[in-house]
């Protein structure tokens, strides 16, 4: 999923999470080794992040694990 992850980053998508959070770990697992290409930040950088993971795409917040279909729909990036 390298190209998908790179595209998400290019489109300005940012994922805020916590290393100890099982849901952040689940989202990380979906990307596998390609996770390193995402713009990942610790949720503590933003006091307005209440749920991890939270994606910020085009200024809107998307809380919890997001499917590849949803991320694709929001950004126009394709996967697979």
C-alpha positions in Angstrom: 0.0 0.0 0.0 3.0 2.3 -0.4 1.5 4.4 -3.2 -1.8 4.7 -1.4 -0.1 5.9 1.8 2.1 8.3 -0.2 -1.0 9.7 -2.0 -2.8 10.2 1.3 0.2 12.2 2.6 0.4 14.2 -0.6 -3.3 15.1 -0.3 -2.6 16.4 3.2 -4.3 13.7 5.2 -2.9 13.5 8.7 -3.5 10.6 11.2 -3.3 11.4 14.9 -3.0 8.4 17.2 -1.4 6.9 20.3 1.1 4.1 20.2 -0.7 2.4 23.2 -4.1 2.6 21.6 -5.4 -0.7 20.1 -7.4 1.2 17.5 -4.4 3.1 16.3 -2.5 -0.2 16.2 -5.3 -1.7 14.2 -5.2 1.2 11.6 -1.4 0.9 11.5 -1.8 -2.9 10.9 -4.0 -2.2 7.9 -1.2 -0.3 6.2 1.6 -2.7 7.4 5.1 -1.5 6.3 3.5 1.3 4.3 2.4 3.1 7.4 5.8 4.8 7.4 4.7 6.9 4.4 1.7 8.4 6.2 1.7 11.7 8.0 1.4 10.3 11.5 1.5 12.5 14.6 0.9 11.8 18.3 -2.6 12.9 19.4 -1.1 14.9 22.3 0.1 17.5 19.8 -3.6 18.6 19.4 -5.7 19.2 22.4 -8.8 19.0 20.2 -8.2 15.3 19.4 -10.4 13.3 21.7 -10.5 9.9 20.0 -7.6 7.9 18.5 -7.0 7.4 15.8 -8.4 10.6 14.2 -7.8 11.5 10.6 -7.8 15.1 9.5 -8.6 15.4 5.8 -9.4 18.8 4.2 -9.9 20.3 7.6 -12.5 17.8 8.7 -12.1 15.3 11.5 -12.8 11.5 11.0 -12.6 9.7 14.3 -11.8 6.0 14.7 -10.3 3.5 12.3 -11.2 4.4 8.7 -11.5 1.8 5.9 -9.4 2.1 2.8 -12.7 2.7 0.9 -13.5 5.7 3.1 -10.0 7.1 2.9 -10.1 6.7 -0.9 -13.5 8.4 -1.1 -12.3 11.4 0.9 -9.0 11.9 -0.9 -9.4 10.4 -4.4 -6.4 8.2 -3.7 -6.7 4.6 -4.9 -5.3 1.4 -3.5 -5.0 -2.2 -4.5 
